[in-house]
Amino acid sequence: MRFLEILCAASTLFIFVATSLVDLQPRAGNFIVHQTTPKPFKKSGPAAILSTYGKYNASAPEEVIKAATANDGKVSANPTLFDTEYLSPVIIGGQTLNLDFDTGSSDLWVYSSNLPTSQSNGHSVYNPTLSSTSKKLDGYTWEILYGDGSGASGDVGTDTVKIGTTTVTGQAVELADEISYQFQNDINNDGILGLGFDSINTAVQPVRQKTFFSNAKASLSAPLFTANLKKGKPGCYTFGYVNAAEYTGSITYVPANSDNGFWEFTSNGYAVGTAAFRSSSFIANPDTGTTLVYLPDAIVRAYYGSVRGSGYNYAEGGYTYPCSATLPSLTIGIGTYRAVIPGSYITYAPVNSITCFGGIQSNNGLGTAVLGDIFLKSQFVVFQTSPLQLGFARKPL
């Protein structure tokens, strides 16, 4: 059965602008699922950076490790300084969990009834014994370990997974039997639904498994999904369909590269505030599972060089600036398109009452620029596998 669902022919040898590659007209059977549940737990700036280095299997700078170790990983919530991140409902074996959709990973793992109560408080858990369609994969296990000391592990099974009107039977589900305190503190987040490529589903042994999107895309009208994250309110994802009401102007498509398992593309430059655009080629990865934006050193220095009182703070393991400062915008070049992140989106967290931790940090050692939620909340993004490409457009902010 072919259908469209909403949660909220060109060569890949060149960059192009188009809006006609996929059906933009609503059809009967479309289904909207909005992000719903907020994530109240906030990581400190150093903890957020260390977590990203761990996710990308990179060695974090020593000062980041020291700063994250010296911090308990939490900061006090201040609504005027924090934005909120939201989760999406997913039904597994008839049980609804709120999962974090992550284009930077390829595991579907969940809090399970196998966890001790002390590790699952504040979370909905998946209980395979309550599902008539669950099956254990004998001999299969999974384990994820990050550089910040966080991790999770357990058994692997299969079950029926439903998102919107799309149902995948026999989807691999990684059940957490043990989980680190960092994940336990992430209240309301019941697990991760990876939307990266199958090649990085390396947590599962002895044989890697396919993602939900890989299993579902044959039934979609087009092999794509879109992310429309928002600042201060729930956004949405769509699968198989591009909703023309979610963006303005046209979509600029650029070739994507999946060799590393991520949705990578080549950016052609940047601009800080109203300054002239500067050409600079670098590989970037739009990652819905990462909060901050990580860019080459030269770009980060140019950005904070325009903010009086800002600079690299060794005690905090990252760039900080006076909370009273008005931050400039940052523009990322994507083919002929210029993706603008408003300055008001770039604050991440307060260090104290006068100093704030920047939402733009160096990607030194990561191997790629990572465009996390701070970038994604300012853009409408299309992730498409055939042809393999990414699309970017402006949207109402």
Disulfide bonds with the S-S distance in Angstrom:
Cys8-Cys236 1.13
Cys323-Cys356 2.13
